[in-house]
Amino acid sequence: ALRRAARRIGGSLHTFRTALDPHWADQLRGELAWLTGILAREHAYANRLARLVDALHLLSGPTLPAARGARAA
């Protein structure tokens, strides 16, 4: 939601640039672009982590039951 909001604000600053102080609008758009990039990477990392955890669970397989008649040490 924050990433989408930053992109929308940046778009609005671009649209209404002539009504605003151009230097201020461009500077803020640069900061919003940086924030959007950081948030996009975080989103990608979270997706990658979820895929890796799922793959790890698939590779580890079901847990093995304790052998019958096994004595506890």
Secondary structure, 3 states (H helix, E strand, C coil): CHHHHHHHHHHHHHHCHHHCCHHHHHHHHHHHHHHHHHHHHHHHHHHHHHHHHHHHHHHHCCCCCCCCCCCCC
